[in-house]
Each structure stands twice: as structure tokens, then as C-alpha cells.
Amino acid sequence: MNLGALLKGKTVFITGASSGIGAHLARVSAESGANVVVAARRLDELRAMEDDLRVRGAADVLSLRLDVADEASVKAAIATARAKFRTLDVVVNNAGVAGGSMALDMDMAEFDRIVAVNLRGAFMVANEAGRAWRAEKRDGAVINIASVLGFRQAGGVSAYAMSKAGVVQMTKTLALEWARHGIRVNAIAPGYFDTAMNEGFFDTDAGKTMIKRIPMRRIGDMRDLDGPFLLLATEASAFMTGAVIPVDGGHLVNSL
Ligand SMILES: NC(=O)c1ccc[n+]([C@@H]2O[C@H](COP(=O)([O-])OP(=O)(O)OC[C@H]3O[C@@H](n4cnc5c(N)ncnc54)[C@H](OP(=O)(O)O)[C@@H]3O)[C@@H](O)[C@H]2O)c1
């Protein structure tokens, strides 16, 4: 899809870009003419995407190894991206892990791993970018990928849901603190999308039952994210900050 030049001259930094939603948002950024920084732990997966991103229209592409649970890795990745592109315009906090178990069976190492990536990691990435924008006296935009589980509940995903509720509140608190610096912080709360995170689930009876509870009776198509993402990444949302946009086929408003 040709998305014109909506992000021409802009640099978009995406965490967890080696698969799923992050890889898709990298493609959308490329189709919009951006410089695209793709970051994740699997550098080989990122490098394998580079040619495709260029063909789609990326002005330039940089692949960076990044572990968002590691503060030194976060600092190094943001610094390397800034060194190449001088500044970042949009930072997408997409890296995330699911997993977990029923709360009574929770292994605290598992709890810590989920929170370290989904919440602490996202906060460190946002903060590192925010400090750079403040020092540069430049505007910036953070887009956090939250989840409908930041608002609602399901069994067996308590740590994930808590981490995503934290991402929702992080979006709002940083929006409040950073408006004075010209930094906007918004979020997308996806409903269910078919990615490695929930591989096979939608073919199970539980998955099919869950889909029946979505008012639109389907899971998301990656392209459903394009409009909300481009809204938050561009000046079209110049007066929006602290907003969390559900992209969920109505899942959050389903009937009791
Ligand atoms: N799929 C859904 O239905 C759904 C719904 C709501 C929200 N979300 C959110 O969407 C985001 C993307 O998930 P997805 O569905 O696209 O799943 P995915 O395909 O498993 O992608 C997760 C990405 O996060 C990266 N990642 C994991 N741990 C990392 C770490 N420590 N440092 C850096 N990157 C890390 C992974 O890359 P590496 O392994 O290469 O590091 C991978 O690229 C997540 O935040 C997820 O919670 C997904």
C-alpha cells in the first residue's frame, strides 16, 4: 500500500520490531517514507526485513539489537539511532511478552520477566527518548502498545494484564509531565491479533468462543492498526496526548 509521504523526513524507532505488530508498524512506517529504526533481541530477523522495508519506501533503515529489560541496552540503542539520524521523531514502545499462569501458581521470576519487558522496559525506552528530546528542545511522540487487557480481565494472564494497565497509566502520567516539553504520549490498545504471541489460540475452542464475544465477530487484521498508528505518529494528532485508543472490534464494549 502506498501511504504517500506522511512520515517523510521523520525517524520512527520501533521496539520489538522483529515480528508481529512491531514488524507491521515498521512496514507502515516504511510505506510512509520514514527512516525506520527496527530494534529487538533477534538482530538476524531485523536484518532479514531491511530489503523489504527499503522496497516499501523507507528513506533509510537501521537494525539494532535491543533488550528493553536491560537499561544499558536501551541507552545504547537510543544513542546509536540518534547518532545516525540526529534525532528521533516517533518512538513506538511495542516490545512485549505474554505468558504467565494462574496467580496462585505464579512463579515470581515469570512475573518479573513480564513486568520487566512490558512495563519497566517501555518506561526506560520512553524516558531515554524523552530526555533526548528535552535536551534537544525538540518535539517528539511516544506511542505505547498497551492492550485491552490493560482494562479488562482474563484468567491466567494476571501479570500481563497488570503490566498493560501500567502501560495505560504510564501513557497518561508521562503525557501530563511532558506536554510542557512538546512531547506527546499516546497509546494503542489492541484487541486480539494473530501473532506469535498467541499462536494457535484462535483455532482452539477457547479461541473460537472468545471471538464470539467480540462485537465485530473477528480478530484484528494488521491493516486495522494503520490508521490509528499514523494518526498518533503524525501532526494529525497534534492536540492529542494521554489518549489510549482501543483497536479491538468493540471487544472493550461487549455486552454483559
Ligand atoms: N497479538 C495480540 O493479540 C496483542 C494484543 C494486544 C497487545 N499486544 C501487544 O503488541 C505488542 C507486540 O506483540 P505481538 O503480538 O506482535 O507479539 P510477537 O510477535 O511475539 O512480538 C513481540 C516482540 O517483542 C519483542 N521482544 C520481546 N522481549 C523483548 C525484549 N526483552 N527486548 C526487546 N524486544 C523484545 C520480540 O522480539 P525479540 O524476541 O527479537 O526480542 C518481538 O519482536 C506487545 O506489546 C503485545 O503485548 C498484542
The ligand as an SDF file (V2000), in Angstrom:
LIG
                    3D

 48 52  0  0  0  0  0  0  0  0999 V2000
   -1.1730  -10.0250   19.3660 N   0  0  0  0  0  0  0  0  0  0  0  0
   -2.1310   -9.5300   20.1240 C   0  0  0  0  0  0  0  0  0  0  0  0
   -3.2840  -10.0120   20.0890 O   0  0  0  0  0  0  0  0  0  0  0  0
   -1.8580   -8.3580   21.0210 C   0  0  0  0  0  0  0  0  0  0  0  0
   -2.9370   -7.7540   21.6730 C   0  0  0  0  0  0  0  0  0  0  0  0
   -2.7130   -6.6650   22.4780 C   0  0  0  0  0  0  0  0  0  0  0  0
   -1.4470   -6.1750   22.6520 C   0  0  0  0  0  0  0  0  0  0  0  0
   -0.3960   -6.7660   22.0190 N   0  0  0  0  0  0  0  0  0  0  0  0
    0.9270   -6.2060   22.2340 C   0  0  0  0  0  0  0  0  0  0  0  0
    1.5470   -5.9700   20.9920 O   0  0  0  0  0  0  0  0  0  0  0  0
    2.9640   -5.9970   21.1730 C   0  0  0  0  0  0  0  0  0  0  0  0
    3.5860   -6.8750   20.1030 C   0  0  0  0  0  0  0  0  0  0  0  0
    3.1890   -8.2060   20.3150 O   0  0  0  0  0  0  0  0  0  0  0  0
    2.8980   -9.2370   19.1270 P   0  0  0  0  0  0  0  0  0  0  0  0
    1.5240   -9.7000   19.2750 O   0  0  0  0  0  0  0  0  0  0  0  0
    3.3430   -8.6230   17.8450 O   0  0  0  0  0  0  0  0  0  0  0  0
    3.8270  -10.4640   19.5590 O   0  0  0  0  0  0  0  0  0  0  0  0
    5.2050  -11.0200   18.9800 P   0  0  0  0  0  0  0  0  0  0  0  0
    5.0920  -11.3260   17.5440 O   0  0  0  0  0  0  0  0  0  0  0  0
    5.6010  -12.0910   19.9310 O   0  0  0  0  0  0  0  0  0  0  0  0
    6.1820   -9.7910   19.1180 O   0  0  0  0  0  0  0  0  0  0  0  0
    6.7810   -9.4120   20.3230 C   0  0  0  0  0  0  0  0  0  0  0  0
    8.0190   -8.6260   20.0010 C   0  0  0  0  0  0  0  0  0  0  0  0
    8.6010   -8.1660   21.2290 O   0  0  0  0  0  0  0  0  0  0  0  0
    9.9930   -8.3840   21.1430 C   0  0  0  0  0  0  0  0  0  0  0  0
   10.5600   -8.5210   22.4660 N   0  0  0  0  0  0  0  0  0  0  0  0
   10.2210   -9.4210   23.4300 C   0  0  0  0  0  0  0  0  0  0  0  0
   11.0170   -9.2540   24.5100 N   0  0  0  0  0  0  0  0  0  0  0  0
   11.8800   -8.2490   24.2030 C   0  0  0  0  0  0  0  0  0  0  0  0
   12.9430   -7.6250   24.8930 C   0  0  0  0  0  0  0  0  0  0  0  0
   13.3000   -8.0050   26.1250 N   0  0  0  0  0  0  0  0  0  0  0  0
   13.5940   -6.6150   24.2810 N   0  0  0  0  0  0  0  0  0  0  0  0
   13.2420   -6.2170   23.0390 C   0  0  0  0  0  0  0  0  0  0  0  0
   12.2590   -6.7610   22.3300 N   0  0  0  0  0  0  0  0  0  0  0  0
   11.5870   -7.7830   22.9110 C   0  0  0  0  0  0  0  0  0  0  0  0
   10.1720   -9.6220   20.2930 C   0  0  0  0  0  0  0  0  0  0  0  0
   11.4150   -9.5860   19.6200 O   0  0  0  0  0  0  0  0  0  0  0  0
   12.7290  -10.4250   20.0480 P   0  0  0  0  0  0  0  0  0  0  0  0
   12.2710  -11.7650   20.5240 O   0  0  0  0  0  0  0  0  0  0  0  0
   13.5170  -10.4550   18.7710 O   0  0  0  0  0  0  0  0  0  0  0  0
   13.3860   -9.5980   21.0840 O   0  0  0  0  0  0  0  0  0  0  0  0
    9.0710   -9.4630   19.2700 C   0  0  0  0  0  0  0  0  0  0  0  0
    9.5160   -8.7260   18.1620 O   0  0  0  0  0  0  0  0  0  0  0  0
    3.2020   -6.4870   22.6000 C   0  0  0  0  0  0  0  0  0  0  0  0
    3.4600   -5.3950   23.4550 O   0  0  0  0  0  0  0  0  0  0  0  0
    1.8790   -7.1280   22.9620 C   0  0  0  0  0  0  0  0  0  0  0  0
    1.6570   -7.1460   24.3500 O   0  0  0  0  0  0  0  0  0  0  0  0
   -0.5760   -7.8470   21.2100 C   0  0  0  0  0  0  0  0  0  0  0  0
  1  2  1  0
  2  3  2  0
  2  4  1  0
  4  5  1  0
  4 48  2  0
  5  6  2  0
  6  7  1  0
  7  8  2  0
  8  9  1  0
  8 48  1  0
  9 10  1  0
  9 46  1  0
 10 11  1  0
 11 12  1  0
 11 44  1  0
 12 13  1  0
 13 14  1  0
 14 15  2  0
 14 16  1  0
 14 17  1  0
 17 18  1  0
 18 19  2  0
 18 20  1  0
 18 21  1  0
 21 22  1  0
 22 23  1  0
 23 24  1  0
 23 42  1  0
 24 25  1  0
 25 26  1  0
 25 36  1  0
 26 27  1  0
 26 35  1  0
 27 28  2  0
 28 29  1  0
 29 30  1  0
 29 35  2  0
 30 31  1  0
 30 32  2  0
 32 33  1  0
 33 34  2  0
 34 35  1  0
 36 37  1  0
 36 42  1  0
 37 38  1  0
 38 39  2  0
 38 40  1  0
 38 41  1  0
 42 43  1  0
 44 45  1  0
 44 46  1  0
 46 47  1  0
M  CHG  2   8   1  16  -1
M  END
$$$$
